[in-house]
């Protein structure tokens, strides 16, 4: 924990030294889930547009880290050695980015996916989602009432259930937009009632705003 947290602090300091404070706050939020440098006005703007998740370390961050690690490590090591190292890398990133429920959920699912590859089994995302939810609640029962936990699992489940159908529905939309639109809309359909109940508001244009900004995150 000491080494990783110190490395996190060095990164945050690096952003603050090299960027305008608002930009530093945005980059720190996107990369590490740090909310320290984000002022109230910007936070409210993100909340109103439904893009708050952009500055909160999430499952997408873990997916990006996992893809990068495995792509890089298999250039150096055989796949059987690269996969365990990638799993260690995922959990190290999880600790550095705050170990919130969405990060842990994605790290557990990533571990299951990589383990399935290691032992030659077929990966089922729906089953992995259920297993990760049960494991997390067993380890930390209070997570069941955590908004981040609820939103993360609802959004992921909604994407697994609706994404393919929405891609077919939007078949006339250009291919470079279709996948982002279907992914964003499927997640938003699942979380909209929860966001409205929690914050008293939901922006119907949120899927379009997300398409406009989400491609920048990777």
C-alpha positions in Angstrom: 0.0 0.0 0.0 2.8 2.5 0.9 4.6 2.3 -2.4 1.4 2.5 -4.5 -0.1 5.4 -2.5 3.2 7.3 -2.7 3.3 6.7 -6.5 -0.3 8.0 -6.7 0.7 11.2 -4.8 3.7 11.7 -7.2 1.4 11.4 -10.2 -1.1 13.9 -8.7 1.8 16.3 -7.9 3.1 15.9 -11.5 -0.3 16.9 -12.9 -0.6 19.9 -10.6 2.9 21.1 -11.6 2.4 20.8 -15.3 -1.2 21.8 -15.9 -3.7 24.6 -15.1 -5.5 23.6 -11.8 -8.8 22.8 -13.6 -7.1 20.7 -16.2 -5.0 19.0 -13.5 -8.2 18.2 -11.6 -9.8 16.7 -14.7 -6.8 14.5 -15.6 -6.4 13.3 -12.0 -10.1 12.4 -11.9 -10.0 10.6 -15.2 -6.8 8.7 -14.5 -6.9 8.0 -10.8 -10.5 8.9 -9.7 -9.2 11.8 -7.5 -11.8 14.4 -6.8 -9.6 16.8 -4.9 -8.9 19.3 -7.7 -12.4 19.5 -9.1 -14.2 22.6 -8.2 -18.0 22.7 -7.3 -19.1 24.5 -10.5 -17.4 21.9 -12.7 -18.7 19.0 -10.5 -22.3 20.4 -10.9 -21.9 20.7 -14.7 -20.8 17.1 -14.9 -23.7 16.0 -12.7 -26.3 17.9 -14.8 -25.0 16.5 -18.1 -24.8 12.9 -16.9 -21.0 12.7 -17.4 -19.9 12.5 -13.7 -18.6 9.0 -14.3 -15.9 10.4 -16.5 -14.0 11.9 -13.5 -14.6 8.9 -11.3 -12.3 5.9 -11.8 -14.6 3.2 -13.1 -14.7 -0.2 -14.8 -13.7 1.4 -18.1 -10.4 2.5 -16.6 -9.7 -1.1 -15.5 -10.5 -2.4 -18.9 -8.1 0.1 -20.5 -5.3 -0.8 -18.0 -6.0 -4.6 -18.5 -5.9 -4.3 -22.3 -2.7 -2.3 -22.2 -1.0 -4.6 -19.8 -1.8 -7.9 -21.6 -0.9 -6.4 -25.0 2.5 -5.1 -23.6 3.3 -8.2 -21.5 2.8 -10.8 -24.2 5.5 -9.0 -26.2 8.0 -9.9 -23.5 6.6 -13.1 -21.8 4.8 -16.2 -22.8 1.0 -15.8 -22.3 1.0 -18.1 -19.2 3.4 -15.7 -17.4 1.9 -12.5 -18.8 -1.6 -13.2 -17.5 -0.7 -13.4 -13.8 1.4 -10.3 -14.1 -1.5 -8.5 -15.8 -3.8 -9.5 -12.8 -1.3 -8.1 -10.4 -1.2 -4.9 -12.5 -5.0 -4.6 -12.4 -5.2 -4.8 -8.6 -2.2 -2.4 -8.2 -4.1 0.1 -10.3 -7.2 -0.6 -8.2 -5.4 0.3 -5.0 -3.9 3.5 -6.6 -7.3 4.7 -7.9 -9.0 4.4 -4.5 -10.4 0.9 -4.4 -14.0 2.1 -4.8 -16.7 -0.4 -5.6 -16.8 0.1 -9.4 -13.0 -0.5 -9.6 -13.2 -3.6 -7.4 -16.0 -5.0 -9.5 -14.1 -4.5 -12.7 -10.9 -5.9 -11.1 -12.7 -9.1 -10.0 -14.3 -9.5 -13.5 -11.0 -8.9 -15.1 -9.3 -11.5 -12.9 -12.0 -14.0 -13.7 -11.6 -13.3 -17.5 -7.8 -13.7 -17.3 -8.0 -16.8 -15.2 -10.4 -18.3 -17.7 -7.8 -17.7 -20.4 -5.1 -19.2 -18.2 -7.0 -22.5 -17.6 -8.6 -22.7 -21.0 -12.2 -22.1 -20.0 -14.9 -20.0 -21.8 -15.5 -16.6 -20.1 -19.1 -15.7 -19.5 -19.5 -12.0 -18.5 -23.0 -12.4 -17.0 -21.8 -15.1 -14.7 -18.7 -13.2 -13.8 -20.8 -10.2 -12.9 -22.9 -12.3 -10.5 -19.8 -13.9 -8.9 -18.1 -10.5 -8.4 -21.2 -9.1 -6.8 -21.5 -12.0 -4.4 -17.8 -12.0 -3.5 -17.9 -8.2 -2.8 -20.9 -8.4 -0.6 -19.4 -11.3 1.3 -16.2 -9.4 1.9 -17.8 -6.0 2.6 -21.6 -6.3 3.2 -22.1 -2.5 3.5 -21.3 -2.2 -0.2 -24.8 -3.4 -1.0 -26.1 0.1 0.0 -23.2 1.9 -1.8 -24.4 4.1 -4.7 -21.2 3.4 -6.7 -21.7 -0.4 -6.3 -25.3 -0.2 -7.4 -24.7 2.0 -10.4 -21.7 0.0 -11.5 -23.5 -3.3 -11.4 -26.7 -1.9 -12.9 -24.9 -0.2 -15.8 -22.8 -3.4 -16.6 -25.9 -5.7 -16.4 -27.9 -3.3 -18.6 -25.1 -3.2 -21.2 -24.9 -7.0 -21.2 -28.6 -7.3 -21.7 -29.3 -4.4 -24.1 -26.1 -3.5 -26.1 -26.5 -6.1 -28.9 -30.2 -5.3 -29.4 -29.5 -1.6 -29.6 -26.7 -2.1 -32.1 -29.2 -3.9 -34.4 -31.8 -1.2 -33.7 -29.3 1.5 -34.7 -28.0 -0.4 -37.8 -28.4 2.7 -40.0 -26.1 4.8 -37.7 -22.5 5.0 -39.0 -20.4 2.1 -37.6 -17.9 4.5 -35.9 -20.8 5.9 -33.8 -23.0 2.8 -33.4 -21.0 0.9 -30.7 -20.5 4.1 -28.5 -24.2 5.0 -28.9 -25.5 1.5 -28.0 -23.1 1.1 -25.1 -23.9 4.5 -23.7 -27.6 4.2 -24.2 -27.9 0.7 -22.7 -26.0 1.8 -19.6 -28.1 5.0 -19.3 -31.4 3.0 -19.5 -30.3 0.9 -16.5 -29.0 3.7 -14.3 -31.6 6.5 -15.2 -34.1 5.5 -12.5 -31.4 5.2 -9.8 -29.8 8.6 -10.7 -33.2 10.3 -10.7 -34.0 8.7 -7.3 -30.6 9.7 -5.9 -30.1 13.2 -7.3 -33.6 14.2 -8.3 -32.6 14.8 -11.9 -31.7 13.0 -15.1 -30.7 14.6 -18.4 -32.4 12.9 -21.4 -29.5 14.1 -23.7 -26.9 12.4 -21.5 -26.3 9.5 -24.0 -25.4 12.1 -26.7 -23.1 14.0 -24.3 -21.4 10.7 -23.5 -20.8 9.9 -27.1 -19.2 13.3 -27.6 -16.7 12.8 -24.7 -16.2 9.1 -24.0 -13.9 8.5 -27.0 -11.4 10.9 -25.4 -10.9 8.7 -22.2 -8.9 5.9 -23.8 
